[in-house]
């Protein structure tokens, strides 16, 4: 089985000061670049230790300068929190800084608490997202931007800075259920899926069915269908689980930090690593174990792109670097055939 490899990074703070985390991650991202990973995708979160790349464009500008072939982008820009005109310029700048390696992930945001800090209600965020996306696509593809909507109004704005990629950088979107796969498939948009393999398969089947009907007879290549998983590789299963268990628990506490602050909870992922492994949320073990599980889950889910959370929680830099080295040397080659 041949699949491309990518990275999804929450940039959760763990116990590190941000300046140390940024430099550590940039060093690891250089490894991804040199090893031939397809893409690096960073999350955007606000007012929580779950993500300290809260302005992903700033961090990604460093990624552009520290890499040569790795594609990269936000997964996703939280569109209701941006002025679309301002974001159009940022997208174009990152696309040019990387000479066409920028990938544009878009979404409304999944945390009502984070958007509420910005004065945006969760239901309103959906409408703002749709309108902002319309404005951004127009601004990236037209010479003059005119838009009069509910939230945004622009009159005869010259679009001086154009994207490096024509007509715009590739789009990415998170699909959480089969219905959410229809629009991306129709629009030729790459997707990522966080779900267990059976639910992921329902999403990917819907995506392929819709994409095939929409693009029948064309020469367009099917976009990436990414599966997100925690991934950690050790010399043995026991070593890998011992090292990854603590950082996974720290990551989970960051994930539910705001939920619990407001007396709610998120049950998307288990709190402990052994349960995450049992419920198909994490792939942890020796190279042989990781290869076997990865082949099974990619086949069962119908995905063609692994998007691994390789660094998470308070994982030490050396542990992360060693895991990535083992993945590159003993796992990746099996999936490049």
C-alpha positions in Angstrom: 0.0 0.0 0.0 1.4 3.4 -1.0 0.3 6.4 1.1 1.7 9.9 1.7 2.7 10.9 5.2 1.8 14.2 6.8 1.8 15.8 10.2 -1.0 17.4 12.3 0.3 19.6 15.1 -1.7 21.1 17.9 1.4 22.9 19.2 0.1 22.3 22.7 2.3 23.9 25.3 2.8 21.1 27.7 5.2 22.4 30.4 7.5 24.3 28.0 7.9 28.1 27.6 6.6 29.0 24.2 10.0 30.1 22.8 11.5 26.7 23.6 8.5 24.9 22.0 8.7 27.0 18.8 12.4 26.2 18.3 12.0 22.6 19.2 9.1 22.2 16.7 11.0 24.0 13.9 13.9 21.6 14.4 11.5 18.6 14.1 9.8 20.2 11.1 13.2 20.3 9.4 13.3 16.5 9.9 9.9 16.2 8.3 11.1 18.2 5.3 14.3 16.2 4.8 12.6 12.9 5.2 10.1 13.5 2.4 6.8 14.1 4.4 4.1 15.5 2.2 2.7 18.2 4.5 2.7 19.9 7.9 -0.6 21.1 9.2 -0.9 23.2 12.4 -4.1 23.9 14.4 -5.3 27.2 15.5 -6.6 27.5 19.1 -7.0 30.5 21.4 -6.8 31.1 25.1 -5.9 27.5 25.9 -2.7 25.5 26.3 -4.0 23.2 23.6 -2.4 25.4 21.0 0.2 28.2 21.2 0.3 28.8 17.5 -2.8 31.0 17.9 -1.6 33.1 14.9 -0.6 30.2 12.6 0.5 32.5 9.8 3.3 33.9 11.9 4.6 30.4 12.8 4.2 29.2 9.3 6.3 32.0 7.9 9.2 30.5 9.9 8.3 27.1 8.5 8.5 28.5 5.0 12.1 29.6 5.6 13.3 26.4 7.4 12.0 24.0 4.8 12.6 23.4 1.1 9.9 20.9 -0.2 7.4 20.4 2.7 3.9 21.7 2.0 2.3 23.4 5.0 -0.7 25.3 6.2 -3.2 25.9 9.0 -5.7 23.2 9.7 -7.6 25.3 10.0 -7.8 29.1 9.9 -10.8 30.0 12.1 -12.4 32.3 9.5 -14.9 34.0 11.8 -12.0 35.5 13.8 -10.4 37.2 10.8 -11.0 40.2 8.6 -11.2 38.4 5.2 -9.4 41.1 3.3 -6.5 41.0 5.8 -6.4 37.2 5.6 -6.3 37.2 1.8 -3.0 39.2 1.9 -1.6 36.8 4.5 -2.4 33.8 2.3 -0.8 35.3 -0.7 2.3 36.2 1.3 2.8 32.7 2.7 2.2 31.3 -0.8 5.0 33.4 -2.2 7.4 33.0 0.7 7.2 29.2 0.1 7.1 29.4 -3.7 3.8 27.6 -3.8 3.9 25.2 -0.9 1.1 26.8 1.1 -2.1 24.7 1.8 -5.2 26.6 2.9 -7.3 24.9 5.6 -10.6 26.6 6.4 -13.3 26.1 9.0 -15.6 27.9 11.5 -13.9 26.5 14.6 -15.0 23.6 16.8 -14.8 25.2 20.3 -17.7 27.5 21.2 -15.6 28.7 24.2 -12.8 30.0 22.0 -14.9 31.9 19.6 -17.0 33.3 22.4 -13.9 35.0 23.8 -13.9 37.0 20.5 -17.5 37.9 20.9 -18.7 35.4 18.2 -21.5 33.0 19.1 -21.2 29.4 17.9 -24.2 29.5 15.7 -23.3 32.9 14.3 -19.8 31.6 13.6 -21.2 29.2 11.0 -22.8 32.0 9.0 -19.7 34.2 9.4 -17.5 31.3 8.2 -19.6 30.8 5.0 -19.5 34.4 4.1 -15.8 34.9 4.9 -15.0 31.9 2.7 -17.0 33.4 -0.1 -15.1 36.7 0.2 -11.7 35.0 0.4 -12.3 32.9 -2.7 -13.4 36.0 -4.6 -10.4 38.0 -3.4 -7.9 35.2 -4.4 -9.3 34.7 -7.9 -10.5 38.2 -9.0 -8.7 41.4 -9.8 -11.2 43.5 -7.9 -13.2 42.6 -4.8 -16.8 43.7 -4.4 -18.9 42.1 -1.7 -21.9 43.3 0.2 -23.1 40.8 2.8 -24.3 40.4 6.3 -20.9 40.7 8.0 -18.5 42.0 5.4 -18.7 44.8 2.9 -16.0 45.7 0.3 -16.3 48.1 -2.5 -14.1 48.1 -5.6 -11.0 46.9 -3.7 -8.0 46.2 -6.0 -6.4 42.8 -5.4 -2.8 43.7 -5.9 -1.1 40.8 -4.2 -2.0 37.6 -6.0 -1.4 33.9 -5.0 1.7 32.2 -6.2 -0.4 29.1 -7.1 -3.1 29.4 -9.8 -5.9 30.0 -9.1 -5.3 29.7 -5.3 -3.6 27.3 -2.8 -5.2 23.9 -2.4 -8.0 23.8 0.1 -8.4 21.6 3.2 -11.4 20.9 5.4 -12.2 18.7 8.4 -15.1 16.2 7.8 -16.8 14.8 10.9 -19.7 13.0 9.3 -20.7 11.7 5.8 -22.8 14.7 5.0 -19.7 16.9 5.7 -17.9 15.1 2.9 -20.3 16.2 0.1 -19.3 19.8 -0.4 -15.5 19.1 -0.3 -15.8 16.3 -2.8 -17.9 18.5 -5.2 -15.4 21.3 -4.8 -12.3 19.1 -5.1 -11.2 20.0 -1.6 -8.8 17.8 0.5 -10.3 16.5 3.7 -9.0 15.1 7.0 -10.9 12.7 9.3 -10.5 12.2 13.1 -13.0 9.4 13.4 -12.5 5.7 14.3 -12.0 3.6 11.2 -15.6 2.5 10.7 -17.0 6.0 10.9 -14.1 7.2 8.8 -15.0 4.7 6.2 -18.6 6.0 5.9 -17.1 9.5 5.4 -14.6 8.4 2.8 -17.1 6.3 0.9 -19.4 9.3 0.7 -16.5 11.5 -0.4 -15.4 9.1 -3.2 -19.0 8.5 -4.4 -19.6 12.3 -4.7 -16.2 13.1 -6.1 -16.6 10.4 -8.8 -20.0 11.6 -9.9 -18.9 15.2 -9.9 -15.6 14.8 -11.7 -16.5 11.8 -14.0 -14.6 11.9 -17.2 -12.2 14.6 -16.1 -8.4 14.3 -15.6 -8.5 15.7 -12.1 -6.6 13.7 -9.5 -8.5 12.8 -6.4 -7.6 15.0 -3.5 -6.0 13.9 -0.3 -8.2 12.0 2.2 -6.3 12.3 5.5 -6.7 10.2 8.6 -5.5 11.9 11.9 -4.0 9.7 14.6 -1.6 10.1 17.5 1.6 8.2 16.4 4.6 7.3 18.5 7.3 4.8 17.7 9.8 3.2 20.2 12.3 0.4 20.0 9.6 -1.9 21.6 5.9 -1.8 22.3 6.6 -1.5 26.0 9.1 1.4 25.6 6.8 3.3 23.2 3.8 3.1 25.5 5.8 4.0 28.5 7.2 7.2 26.9 4.0 8.3 25.2 1.5 7.7 28.0 2.4 10.8 30.1 2.5 13.2 27.1 -0.8 11.8 25.8 -2.5 12.5 29.2 -1.1 16.0 29.3 -2.4 16.6 25.8 -5.8 15.4 26.7 -5.9 17.7 29.8 -5.1 20.6 27.5 -7.8 19.4 25.1 -10.5 19.6 27.7 -9.1 22.6 29.6 -11.7 25.1 28.5 -14.6 22.6 28.5 -14.0 21.8 32.1 -13.5 25.4 33.0 -17.1 26.0 31.9 -18.4 22.8 33.5 -18.7 20.9 30.2 -16.6 18.0 28.8 -15.4 16.7 25.5 -15.4 12.9 25.0 -13.8 13.0 21.5 -10.7 11.2 22.8 -10.0 9.0 25.9 -8.1 10.5 28.7 -5.5 7.7 28.9 -3.2 6.3 26.2 -4.1 2.6 26.6 -7.8 3.4 26.0 -6.9 5.6 23.1 -5.0 2.7 21.5 -7.9 0.3 22.2 -10.5 2.7 20.6 -8.4 3.4 17.5 -7.3 6.9 18.4 -3.6 6.3 18.7 -1.0 4.1 17.0 1.9 3.5 19.5 4.5 0.7 19.5 7.6 -0.7 17.8 8.1 -0.1 14.1 6.7 -3.5 13.3 3.6 -2.8 15.4 3.1 0.7 14.0 3.4 -0.6 10.4 0.9 -3.4 11.0 -1.7 -1.1 12.6 -1.2 1.6 10.1 -1.7 -0.7 7.2 -4.9 -2.0 8.8 -6.4 1.3 9.7 -5.6 3.0 6.3 -7.2 0.1 4.4 -10.2 0.0 6.7 -10.8 3.7 6.7 -10.4 4.3 3.0 -8.0 7.1 3.6 -4.9 7.8 1.4 -3.0 10.1 3.6 -1.8 9.7 7.2 -1.8 12.9 9.2 0.1 11.9 12.4 0.2 13.8 15.7 3.8 12.9 16.3 4.4 15.5 19.0 1.9 16.1 21.8 1.6 17.2 25.4 4.8 17.6 27.3 6.8 15.1 25.2 10.6 15.8 25.4 12.3 16.9 22.3 14.7 14.0 22.3 11.8 11.5 22.6 9.9 13.1 19.7 13.0 13.2 17.5 13.8 9.6 18.2 10.2 8.5 17.4 10.3 10.5 14.1 13.6 8.9 13.2 12.3 5.4 13.8 9.1 6.2 11.8 11.2 7.6 8.9 13.7 4.7 8.8 11.5 1.7 9.7 7.9 2.6 8.9 7.7 5.1 6.0 9.6 3.0 3.5 7.0 0.2 3.7 4.3 2.7 2.5 6.3 4.2 -0.3 6.2 1.1 -2.4 
